[in-house]
Amino acid sequence: MLSQRVRRILVEKDARDYPMTRRVLARLPGVPVEMILDRETLRRAGPDRAAWLAAAKTTLLLAVQKGPFQRPCPGTKDYICCGYQVLQVTVNCPMDCTYCVLQGYINTPALTIFVNVKDLLEELETRWAAEPDRLWRLGTGEFGDSLALDSLMGLNERLIPRFAGQRRAILEIKSKWPQLERLLPFGPNPQVIFAWSLNPPGLISGEERLAASLERRLNAASQAAAAGFRLAFHFDPLIYFPGWEDAYQRTVERLGAAVPPQAIAWISLGGLRFLPPLRQLILRRFPTSRIAAQEMVLAPDGKLRYFRNLRVEMYARLREWLNQAVPGALVYLCMESPRVWHEVFGFTPEAKALSHLLDGRVVPAH
């Protein structure tokens, strides 16, 4: 279990009396606990950010979310966004992927869990009531993994029933972790989508440290589909390396053999991208990683990306293989330019059109 990596627990003063705080502490007996005033008092990253980040993977912080839980997905100007909404229930992840963008901007040296679940549930109900005709595509996997710490938190056991019967609200539980057995009895529930990011086995073992194997992720997806949940998959980031074609084609074939196509809500494709300072951080933290040494270009969004022609080639090949392996699945690009969209698909959707396309996969038009 990933929670076994926790070596230290910090508890904000305001978080002491919450049920989730008591639950987490009861599940980590023997781990030293320190009370703090609030997370603003914690040491922020100094010049040795690499060491600071490594220590943050084994420190757990129980905190109160003072701002809204629900936030728009941080899109990029002039790149097509799908209108996804993020539920910020955790920050940071116990897994340690070399390419993780969280390395670049987290400012609290810990795995942060927000314990005020009642406030989260009330916020959702308030938003749904205020805009009853709007469709909400929500997910918990943007700032942390949705399943990695759930055995401690028990959050999905509270969230999944809330979405049952909410025809205008969809919850995506996105992860690189396979343990969901205790959640399967909450199905069937078509309002909840279990999603996994996928990469070839060689990349998983080399670049996605402590994450579950491809086989375990696909086995979990098969279990979720059998229990009556919908599925999604994210080939994001797509990573270039010599031999990528064969490796990704075999991965897609394994996906097709593992799950029924009709259970898949959508599949996203997104090329490796990150802000320039992250390249040196990757080289320092993961000197044997293959990804930071690849040739990239500074794109208009300020991020390093593969050259456009390589991205187009990778997307087009993945789309072809996916159409063969899981026919009928909706494939789309995450945070890509209109030009790349047109070269891959032959058309360029407006942001609202992409949002409506995804909405239609989960809530049929009346």
C-alpha positions in Angstrom: 0.0 0.0 0.0 1.2 3.5 -0.8 0.2 4.8 2.6 2.9 2.7 4.1 5.4 5.2 2.8 4.2 7.9 5.2 6.8 8.6 7.8 5.4 11.8 9.3 1.9 13.3 9.7 1.2 17.0 10.1 -2.2 18.1 11.3 -3.5 21.7 11.0 -5.0 23.1 14.1 -8.4 23.6 12.4 -8.3 20.1 11.0 -8.0 18.2 14.3 -11.7 17.4 15.0 -12.8 16.3 11.6 -14.0 12.6 11.1 -11.5 12.1 8.2 -8.6 13.2 10.4 -9.6 10.6 13.0 -10.0 8.0 10.3 -6.5 8.7 8.8 -4.7 8.7 12.1 -6.4 5.5 13.1 -5.1 3.8 10.0 -1.6 5.0 10.5 -0.8 4.0 14.1 2.8 4.5 15.1 3.5 7.3 12.6 4.7 10.4 14.4 2.1 13.2 14.4 2.8 16.9 14.8 0.2 19.6 15.2 0.8 22.9 13.3 -1.0 26.2 13.2 -1.6 26.0 9.4 0.1 25.0 6.3 1.3 28.5 5.6 3.8 28.1 8.4 5.5 25.1 6.7 8.9 25.6 5.0 8.6 26.3 1.4 11.0 25.0 -1.2 14.5 26.4 -0.9 17.3 26.2 -3.5 17.4 22.4 -3.2 13.9 21.7 -4.5 14.8 18.2 -5.6 15.5 17.1 -2.0 12.4 19.0 -0.8 10.2 17.2 -3.3 11.5 13.8 -2.3 10.8 14.5 1.4 7.3 15.7 0.5 6.4 12.2 -0.8 6.6 10.7 2.7 5.0 13.5 4.8 1.2 13.6 5.1 -0.6 16.9 5.8 -4.2 16.9 7.0 -5.7 20.3 6.3 -8.9 22.3 5.8 -9.8 23.5 2.3 -10.4 27.2 2.8 -11.3 28.0 -0.8 -13.7 26.3 -3.2 -13.2 22.6 -3.9 -14.5 22.9 -7.4 -12.4 24.8 -9.9 -12.1 24.9 -13.7 -9.4 22.7 -15.1 -6.4 25.0 -15.7 -6.5 25.3 -19.4 -4.2 27.1 -21.8 -5.0 30.2 -23.8 -5.4 29.4 -27.6 -5.4 25.6 -26.9 -8.7 23.8 -27.0 -10.1 22.9 -23.6 -12.9 20.4 -22.9 -14.6 22.3 -20.0 -13.6 19.8 -17.3 -14.1 20.8 -13.7 -11.6 19.8 -11.0 -12.4 18.8 -7.4 -9.3 19.7 -5.4 -9.5 17.1 -2.6 -5.8 16.4 -2.4 -2.6 18.0 -3.6 0.5 15.9 -4.5 0.7 12.2 -4.9 2.7 9.3 -3.2 3.7 8.0 -6.7 6.7 9.7 -8.2 6.4 10.0 -12.0 9.4 11.6 -13.6 7.3 13.9 -15.8 4.8 15.0 -13.1 3.9 18.7 -13.6 3.1 19.0 -9.8 6.8 19.0 -9.2 6.9 22.5 -10.7 4.4 24.3 -8.6 3.4 22.6 -5.3 4.5 24.8 -2.4 3.7 22.6 0.6 6.2 19.9 1.4 3.7 17.2 2.0 0.9 14.9 0.6 -2.0 17.1 1.4 -5.5 15.7 2.2 -8.4 18.2 2.7 -10.5 16.7 5.5 -13.6 18.9 5.5 -15.7 16.5 3.4 -19.0 17.9 4.6 -18.1 21.3 3.1 -17.3 19.5 -0.2 -20.6 17.7 -0.4 -22.5 20.9 0.5 -20.7 22.9 -2.1 -21.6 20.3 -4.8 -25.3 20.4 -3.8 -25.3 24.2 -3.8 -23.8 24.4 -7.3 -26.1 21.7 -8.7 -29.1 23.5 -7.3 -28.0 26.9 -8.6 -27.6 25.6 -12.2 -29.9 22.6 -12.5 -29.7 22.5 -16.3 -26.0 22.5 -16.5 -24.0 19.3 -17.0 -21.1 19.0 -14.6 -18.1 16.8 -15.6 -16.1 16.7 -12.5 -12.9 14.8 -11.5 -10.6 14.4 -8.5 -7.4 13.4 -10.3 -5.9 16.7 -11.4 -3.9 17.7 -8.4 -3.4 14.2 -7.0 -4.2 10.6 -7.7 -7.9 9.7 -7.1 -7.2 6.2 -5.7 -3.7 6.3 -4.3 -4.7 7.5 -0.8 -8.3 6.5 -0.8 -7.8 3.6 1.6 -6.9 6.2 4.1 -9.5 8.8 3.2 -12.6 6.8 2.3 -13.7 9.8 0.2 -14.9 7.8 -2.8 -17.2 5.9 -0.6 -18.9 9.2 0.2 -18.8 10.7 -3.3 -19.9 7.8 -5.5 -23.4 7.5 -3.8 -23.9 11.3 -4.2 -23.6 11.0 -7.9 -26.0 8.1 -8.3 -29.1 9.4 -9.9 -27.6 12.8 -10.6 -28.2 12.8 -14.3 -26.5 16.2 -14.7 -23.4 15.4 -12.8 -20.5 13.0 -13.7 -17.6 12.1 -11.5 -14.4 10.9 -13.1 -12.0 9.0 -10.7 -8.7 9.1 -12.5 -5.7 7.1 -11.3 -2.6 5.0 -11.9 -3.6 2.8 -8.9 -5.7 -0.4 -9.2 -7.2 -1.0 -5.7 -10.9 -0.3 -6.0 -12.4 -3.6 -4.7 -14.3 -1.9 -1.8 -15.9 0.5 -4.3 -17.3 -2.1 -6.7 -20.4 -2.8 -4.6 -21.5 0.9 -5.2 -22.1 -0.1 -8.8 -23.8 -0.1 -11.2 -23.5 3.6 -11.4 -23.2 5.1 -14.9 -22.7 8.6 -13.4 -19.2 7.5 -12.2 -16.3 6.9 -14.5 -13.2 5.1 -13.4 -10.3 6.3 -15.5 -6.7 5.2 -15.8 -3.7 6.9 -17.6 -1.9 4.4 -19.7 1.6 4.0 -21.1 3.6 1.0 -22.4 5.1 -1.3 -19.6 8.7 -0.1 -20.2 7.7 3.5 -19.6 5.6 2.6 -16.6 8.6 0.8 -15.0 11.1 3.5 -15.9 9.1 6.8 -15.6 6.1 6.1 -13.4 7.7 5.1 -10.2 5.6 3.2 -7.6 2.6 3.3 -10.0 0.7 0.1 -10.8 1.7 -2.0 -13.8 -0.3 -1.8 -17.0 -1.7 -5.3 -16.3 -3.0 -4.3 -12.9 -4.6 -1.1 -14.3 -6.4 -3.0 -17.0 -7.5 -5.7 -14.6 -9.0 -3.0 -12.4 -10.7 -1.4 -15.4 -12.3 -4.7 -16.3 -13.6 -5.1 -12.8 -15.1 -1.6 -12.8 -16.9 -2.3 -16.1 -18.2 -5.6 -14.8 -19.6 -3.8 -11.7 -21.5 -1.3 -13.9 -19.3 1.7 -14.0 -18.1 3.5 -17.1 -14.5 3.8 -18.1 -12.1 6.3 -19.5 -8.4 6.2 -20.5 -5.8 8.8 -20.9 -2.7 8.3 -23.0 -1.3 11.5 -21.5 1.5 12.1 -21.6 2.4 10.3 -24.8 6.2 9.9 -24.7 8.5 9.6 -27.7 11.3 7.1 -27.7 12.9 4.8 -30.3 10.4 2.0 -30.9 7.4 3.9 -29.6 5.2 2.7 -32.4 5.4 -1.0 -31.5 5.2 -0.3 -27.7 2.1 1.9 -27.9 0.4 -0.4 -30.5 0.8 -3.4 -28.2 -0.5 -1.3 -25.3 -3.6 -0.3 -27.3 -4.1 -4.0 -28.2 -4.0 -5.0 -24.6 -6.6 -2.3 -23.8 -8.9 -3.7 -26.4 -8.5 -7.2 -25.1 -9.2 -6.2 -21.5 -12.4 -4.0 -21.6 -15.6 -3.9 -23.6 -15.6 -0.9 -26.0 -19.2 0.0 -25.1 -18.1 0.7 -21.5 -15.7 3.5 -22.5 -16.9 7.0 -22.3 -13.8 8.6 -23.8 -10.1 8.3 -24.4 -7.8 11.4 -24.4 -4.4 11.8 -26.1 -1.8 14.4 -25.0 1.8 14.7 -25.8 4.5 15.3 -23.2 4.6 18.9 -22.2 5.9 20.9 -19.3 7.2 24.4 -18.3 10.9 24.9 -19.1 12.2 24.9 -15.5 10.9 21.4 -15.0 13.4 20.0 -17.5 16.4 20.7 -15.2 14.4 19.4 -12.2 13.7 16.1 -13.9 17.4 15.8 -14.8 18.4 16.4 -11.2 15.8 14.1 -9.6 15.8 11.4 -12.2 19.2 11.4 -14.0 18.5 8.1 -15.8 15.2 9.2 -17.2 14.9 9.3 -20.9 12.3 12.0 -21.3 14.1 15.3 -20.4 16.8 14.7 -23.0 14.4 14.6 -26.0 14.4 17.5 -28.4 11.5 19.8 -27.7 10.5 23.3 -28.7 9.0 26.2 -26.7 5.4 26.4 -27.8 3.1 29.5 -27.8 1.7 28.4 -24.4 5.1 28.7 -22.8 5.5 25.0 -22.4 8.1 22.7 -23.9 6.5 20.3 -26.4 7.6 17.9 -29.1 7.7 19.4 -32.6 4.2 19.7 -34.1 4.8 17.1 -36.9 5.9 14.5 -34.3 2.8 15.2 -32.1 0.6 14.9 -35.2 2.2 11.6 -36.2 1.8 10.1 -32.7 -1.8 11.2 -32.3 -2.8 9.9 -35.7 -1.2 6.5 -35.1 -2.8 6.2 -31.7 -6.2 7.2 -33.1 -5.8 4.5 -35.8 -4.9 1.8 -33.4 -7.7 2.8 -30.9 -10.3 2.8 -33.7 -9.3 -0.8 -34.4 -9.0 -2.0 -30.8 -12.0 -0.2 -29.2 -14.3 0.7 -32.1 -16.8 3.5 -31.3 -14.8 5.0 -28.4 -14.6 8.8 -28.5 -10.9 9.9 -28.9 -10.0 13.5 -28.3 -6.9 15.6 -27.8 -6.1 17.2 -24.5 -4.8 20.8 -24.5 -3.8 20.9 -28.2 -3.8 23.7 -30.7 -6.5 24.1 -33.4 -3.9 23.4 -36.1 -2.9 20.0 -34.6 -6.6 19.1 -34.2 -7.2 19.8 -37.8 -4.2 17.8 -39.0 -5.2 14.8 -36.9 -9.0 14.8 -37.3 -9.7 16.9 -40.3 -11.7 19.5 -38.3 -11.2 21.9 -35.4 -13.8 21.9 -32.7 -14.6 25.0 -30.7 -14.1 24.6 -27.0 -17.8 24.5 -26.4 -18.3 21.9 -29.2 -15.7 19.6 -27.6 -17.4 20.0 -24.2 -20.8 19.2 -25.7 -19.3 16.2 -27.5 -18.0 14.8 -24.2 -21.2 15.6 -22.4 -23.1 13.6 -25.0 -21.1 10.5 -24.2 -22.4 10.5 -20.7 -25.8 12.2 -20.8 -27.9 11.5 -23.9 -29.7 14.5 -25.4 -33.3 14.8 -24.5 
